[in-house]
Amino acid sequence: MRVFKICSDALRKLQWRRGLRAGVAVSAAMLVCHLLGRPMGWAALGGFEAILVDNGGPYRSRLTTMGTLMLGGAIACVLGAVSSTPLALAFVVTAAFCFAITYARVISQQLASTSVIVLVLYFAGYGGSDHTLAGAAQNALQFVLGGAWAAALSLVLWPVDPFRPARLAVAECFTVLAGFTAGIEVAAPQGEAREATRLRTHEFQRTMRITIEAARRALETTAARATSRTVRARNLTVLLETADMLFPETTRWAELAEGAEDAVTQEALRDSFQWLSRAEKAVSVGLQHQPPDGGASFAPEGSHSLEHVRGRAAMISSYDLSGSGVLRHLASGERDALQNIEIAFEAVRAVWSGVEIRAGGAAQRWAGLAKRDATATMQPGWTDGLIANWTLNSVMMRHALRLAVVGGIDVLLMRTVHVSHGSWLAMTSIIVLQPYGSGTLRKSVERVGGTIAGGVLAAMLAAAIHSQIGIIAVITVTSVLTLATYAVNYAWFSFFLTPTFVLMSLPHLRDWHVAGVRMGMTAMGAFVAVVAMRVLWPEREQMHLGRLLARGAAADAAYVRAMLRFWKLPEGERRAADRELMAPARRICGLAINDAEETVDRLMLEPSFGRWTASGPDARDVNTQALTFVTYLRRLARSVTTLEAVGVANEVAVARAEAVATRLETLSAAIVEGNVVATKPSIEAAPIESVTGIAEQQMRRMERQVDVMERAALALAQGGS
């Protein structure tokens, strides 16, 4: 049963709709070319690559991305074909084109999404058999027609809801919230159970921040001009903001659960968690699929509102608040959560009905968001990215230079090996070469492994198929599987990609030797990419680790100072301040910590990481200390989130929080300057039993967490020296 579940989960993750569109686009293009007696390769390539870059979203952004591919691909095809001789010209043009297209990634998301494929098309033109201007133009025209057909299929003949990606992305936020809330342990954990609970909370915070940012990007790229679509966009924005408000509330509840000791409080907590999880799940399901009643169940008199809003309001009013301090904090938190759930229900109803309650909580929240957005700073222009990255300190500048050198070397190697389809060597180098060493190595291994396995299958298929119609049928199937696995597993993508392009490139039927050429050129191209990353401006994550850790510490310090400003506000202004002051600080903090965690994850893939230690008895393992630092960055942010709600702004508490912020700022500056020194712990370690009150527990946790981070930073400095 477990094996069946794993297989079924894997099948559900495959992007079948995208794969089927690719199969239809490629097979139709090849059939038309076959009936017209024209070569099938370039038209099929256009259809395949256009579907590959179509990542969903609004029609405008999808069309712009596919249009960028068609224009850039046509130019690349012609330029690669006509600049193949003499060798000196080919080397210079190739290097310049690789640099220009790669560096152009900083201009827009469309160029970033298509740059690698444009370079692949350049080498496809370079390695083709026709190097005349007329022949290259004809190939480019076929590519554009194939891409246009795929675009028409995706946007007109097989349309999708333009808000579907954003709607599902927002729904995923509530799914993550509901899953975590339902699994919160109420009984105070001890030992390994306590650590497991903290790791689960840590992973929830990381996943939730990533999910929220993905939903934010999906909303930002969704055009909303017509009236009905404006209502939908506005209410999806409100739902995303509501998820962001429930995020810290859920974290605070998890902290409260650790302090619950009496049976009455524990039972109240369990009941609250189950209520909130069910309400969040209702929002998620209501966004994923249109309710049969058109959203009426989320109306004030609807079934969802009666169950999760009115019923819960009556339950909260019945709490006995004379005893447990935890229960008092829970009741306050539940009132805030109840208001957020009510706003979310209003917004879900508006998403499907297109009608808003103009005086409702969702409308008020949107008004606050619109006011905040109106005062936000303008986004930088496209020239700002070009200017800002025009330095060797820029990762993208170094990557563009590295690709330019690799492109030139690939041209020399293609002239040296003198085999047909030598362009596969250059294509592999361009595809697997990533801005960082660990990513290049990982993608190279997956590409080579998948290509060798797929090459064996391609050779068997090529030897067994006797007709062009059979070739088209098999390519249709492998195209579907290739695009279905693209975002799931790169090795499987490479496996199905190999027979697709081997069969598409057969000079004549049953020429199975082409599969061997594909395997050999792929291995050589991956080798070039790995060597280039090791030799040309090697991007080792250690170079960026200190900067990212320092930024995380500074973000935590800013979060503490935001909490101090929040404490000084009157009760009547705190609800708006939580959205206007604390939410942005919390977001910046979460993003900075995510960046540091992802860097450590990539570091662990580099063979030398974990052995970069100092000599002598004080040598420390960099791997362990880096993980420790980022873990306590996350824990400290969680403590601030809880302390924001339960803390009291008396003179002693403010002074201690100020000291924590100052120490974090000092630590951040010391990491950047490379002069971290040993410091004396701020307080003596005290057993948790001796600490009274939730606020005092969180304050002491913060102080101990900073102590640990200072020791970890010192060990990192000693290990890197």
C-alpha positions, -999 to +999 in steps of 0.1 A: +000+000+000+028+024+008+045+018-026+011+024-043+007+057-023+042+068-033+035+061-070+001+077-069+015+108-053+043+110-079+017+107-107-004+135-092+026+158-092+033+153-129+022+183-150-001+162-173-019+192-188+014+208-198+027+175-212-005+169-233-003+204-248+033+197-257+024+164-273-004+180-294+017+210-304+047+188-315+027+161-332+006+186-352+036+206-363+054+174-374+023+161-393+018+193-412+055+194-422+054+157-432+023+163-454+040+193-470+072+175-475+092+199-454+118+191-426+100+185-393+127+195-368+125+233-365+087+235-364+085+207-338+113+225-318+093+257-319+062+240-305+081+221-278+101+251-266+071+274-265+052+250-242+084+246-221+086+283-213+048+286-207+047+285-169+011+296-166-003+328-152-021+356-169-025+356-207-004+388-211+027+375-193+025+341-210+022+356-244+050+380-237+073+351-226+065+330-257+068+361-279+103+368-264+113+332-271+101+333-307+118+366-315+150+357-296+150+322-310+146+333-346+175+358-342+197+332-326+189+306-353+199+330-381+230+344-363+243+309-353+239+296-389+256+326-407+284+331-382+298+295-383+328+304-405+356+314-403+365+299-369+377+333-354+344+350-363+324+321-349+344+322-316+339+360-312+303+361-321+294+331-300+312+345-269+296+379-274+261+364-279+263+341-249+274+370-227+247+394-240+218+369-237+229+357-202+235+392-188+201+403-202+185+381-176+186+411-152+163+431-174+131+412-171+115+379-160+107+370-196+143+372-206+154+353-176+129+325-185+140+322-221+177+331-222+190+295-219+167+282-246+177+311-269+213+300-265+203+264-272+187+276-304+218+295-314+239+263-312+211+244-330+215+269-359+253+268-356+253+230-358+228+227-386+235+217-421+224+249-439+245+279-432+231+302-459+211+333-450+181+320-469+182+286-453+187+300-419+157+324-424+136+295-435+145+275-404+137+305-382+103+310-399+094+273-393+105+277-356+083+308-353+053+291-369+057+261-346+059+284-316+029+305-327+009+273-331+018+263-296+009+297-282-024+296-300-031+262-285-022+273-250-039+307-250-069+302-273-077+266-282-068+252-248-073+282-225-070+282-188-084+306-161-059+335-159-064+337-122-061+300-116-023+301-107-028+329-083-059+314-068-043+280-062-011+297-049-032+316-023-051+284-015-018+266-008-011+292+019-042+282+037-035+245+032-001+249+048-016+268+077-044+242+082-019+213+082+004+228+107-024+240+130-040+206+131-008+189+141+003+212+170+011+192+201-007+206+232+011+187+260+044+203+268+071+182+250+103+171+267+137+160+254+136+147+218+099+154+215+106+191+223+133+192+196+110+175+171+083+200+178+107+229+173+120+214+140+084+211+128+077+247+137+110+257+120+100+239+088+065+254+089+079+289+091+102+283+062+076+266+040+050+292+049+072+322+039+082+305+006+045+297-001+034+333+007+061+348-016+051+324-044+015+335-041+026+371-040+045+367-073+016+350-089-007+379-079+018+405-091+019+389-126-019+386-129-034+414-150-067+427-138-084+453-159-121+444-163-145+451-134-152+415-125-115+406-127-107+436-105-130+422-078-113+388-080-077+403-079-086+425-050-101+397-029-072+373-037-049+401-024-070+403+008-069+365+012-031+365+008-027+393+034-051+374+057-029+343+054+001+365+063-017+377+094-027+342+105+009+330+100+024+348+131-008+341+151-004+303+145+033+306+155+022+323+188-003+296+195+023+269+190+044+287+216+014+289+240+009+252+237+043+245+252+033+265+283+000+247+289+001+225+320-034+221+334-060+199+317-086+226+312-061+248+293-049+219+272-084+209+262-092+245+252-061+247+231-069+215+213-104+227+205-090+260+193-065+244+170-090+221+155-115+249+149-088+271+132-075+242+111-110+234+099-118+270+090-085+274+072-092+242+053-126+255+043-109+286+028-084+264+010-110+241-005-132+270-014-104+286-034-092+254-051-126+245-066-156+266-073-183+257-047-215+243-061-235+271-045-213+298-060-198+307-026-231+312-008-219+290+020-193+317+029-219+344+032-228+357+067-258+333+068-241+305+050-232+271+064-194+278+067-200+311+085-226+296+109-202+268+118-168+285+119-176+322+127-208+325+147-204+292+166-169+301+175-177+336+187-202+321+212-175+296+223-149+324+230-174+344+250-179+314+273-142+311+284-134+314+321-105+338+321-100+340+358-073+313+360-047+304+334-026+332+318-023+310+287-061+309+284-063+347+285-037+350+257-055+323+238-089+341+240-073+373+227-056+355+199-088+336+190-107+369+186-080+382+162-081+348+143-119+349+142-119+383+126-093+371+100-114+340+092-145+362+088-126+384+064-113+354+045-149+340+041-161+373+027-132+373+002-138+337-009-174+345-016-165+376-036-139+356-056-166+334-070-196+357-070-179+389-083-199+409-057-182+425-026-197+435+007-186+472+005-188+477+042-173+444+052-139+436+068-125+425+035-132+459+020-116+476+049-085+454+047-082+461+009-085+499+016-055+496+040-035+476+015-042+500-012-031+529+010+001+511+019+008+502-018+002+538-028+030+550-005+054+522-014+085+529-034+085+526-071+100+494-087+134+500-103+135+503-141+151+478-164+182+500-169+188+500-131+194+462-132+219+466-160+238+493-142+237+477-108+251+444-121+279+459-143+306+449-119+326+418-112+311+417-078+278+407-094+270+370-096+252+375-129+281+394-144+305+366-135+280+340-148+276+358-181+314+360-186+317+324-177+291+314-202+308+335-229+341+316-223+323+283-223+304+291-255+337+299-273+354+268-260+324+247-272+328+261-307+364+250-307+355+216-294+327+212-320+353+219-348+377+195-332+354+164-328+340+166-363+308+146-356+272+152-366+250+168-340+281+182-322+259+211-311+245+188-284+279+193-266+274+231-265+237+228-256+245+206-226+272+230-214+249+260-216+220+242-199+238+226-169+261+256-162+245+273-132+256+305-113+268+283-084+291+253-083+268+230-064+240+236-088+262+229-118+275+196-104+240+184-094+225+193-127+254+178-147+250+145-129+212+144-134+216+154-171+243+128-179+226+100-160+192+107-175+206+111-210+226+078-209+195+059-197+173+077-223+199+071-250+196+033-245+158+036-249+162+059-279+186+035-297+161+006-292+132+028-305+152+040-335+161+005-344+125-008-341+105+019-358+101+016-396+080+047-407+078+084-402+043+081-388+057+057-362+084+083-354+058+110-350+036+088-327+065+080-304+078+116-303+042+126-293+043+102-263+078+112-252+070+149-255+041+144-232+062+126-206+091+151-210+070+182-202+050+164-175+082+156-156+100+189-163+092+206-129+092+173-110+126+157-115+153+168-139+168+134-143+135+120-155+130+150-177+164+143-193+155+106-197+124+114-218+140+143-235+167+121-251+145+099-272+123+129-282+153+148-298+172+117-310+142+106-330+135+141-341+171+144-354+174+110-372+190+116-407+172+085-419+151+057-404+166+031-381+198+051-376+202+041-339+238+054-338+226+089-332+217+079-297+253+071-290+264+105-303+238+121-280+252+103-250+288+111-258+282+148-265+262+152-234+289+137-212+315+160-228+294+191-225+287+184-188+325+179-182+332+213-198+306+230-176+319+215-144+355+224-152+345+259-162+328+264-128+359+252-110+383+274-130+364+305-141+354+327-112+344+297-090+312+306-071+317+288-038+288+294-014+313+301+014+320+335-003+284+346+003+277+328+036+290+355+059+271+382+041+238+363+043+242+354+079+249+390+087+218+401+068+198+376+088+210+389+121+203+425+110+168+415+100+162+398+134+174+430+150+150+451+129+122+428+139+130+433+176+130+471+171+097+469+153+083+450+183+096+478+206+078+504+185+047+483+185+047+480+223+047+518+226+014+522+206-020+525+223-042+494+222-065+510+196-037+515+171-021+481+174-043+462+150-034+485+121+003+485+133+004+448+131-003+450+094+016+482+086+047+477+109+051+442+121+040+423+089+066+440+067+094+435+093+083+399+097+084+393+059+119+408+055+131+387+084+116+355+069+131+362+035+166+369+049+165+337+069+153+317+039+182+330+018+207+320+045+191+285+049+191+279+011+228+289+010+237+264+037+217+238+018+237+244-013+269+245+007+263+210+020+263+198-016+299+210-021+325+183-013+348+206+007+321+220+029+323+207+065+361+202+062+369+239+061+382+240+097+409+257+117+438+239+131+443+234+168+421+224+197+395+252+191+388+241+155+350+238+148+330+221+120+317+249+097+288+227+086+275+224+121+281+260+131+264+274+100+234+252+106+233+263+142+234+299+133+205+298+108+185+276+131+187+301+159+180+330+135+146+313+129+140+305+165+147+340+176+123+354+150+097+330+164+103+342+199+098+378+188+065+369+171+053+354+204+067+382+226+050+408+204+016+396+217+023+385+252+050+410+263+045+440+285+063+473+277+077+479+312+111+495+317+130+463+323+115+444+294+122+473+270+158+476+282+164+438+277+148+438+242+169+469+233+200+450+245+191+420+223+186+442+192+220+460+199+238+427+203+223+414+170+233+446+152+268+444+166+271+407+156+259+415+121+285+442+116+313+420+131+305+392+107+307+416+077+340+430+089+354+396+099+363+405+135+339+384+156+353+381+191+343+360+221+317+377+243+304+369+277+269+354+278+244+381+288+227+360+314+233+329+334+215+299+320+184+291+341+163+260+341+130+266+324+111+256+356+125+287+373+111+311+348+076+324+354+053+338+328+052+334+291+067+368+284+096+360+307+102+326+290+103+342+256+126+370+267+151+345+282+149+324+251+158+354+230+188+362+252+200+326+251+195+324+214+217+354+208+243+338+230+243+307+208+245+327+176+275+347+190+293+314+198+284+300+164+297+331+146+329+330+165+334+293+156+327+302+119+353+329+120+379+306+135+370+278+111+373+301+081+406+316+091 
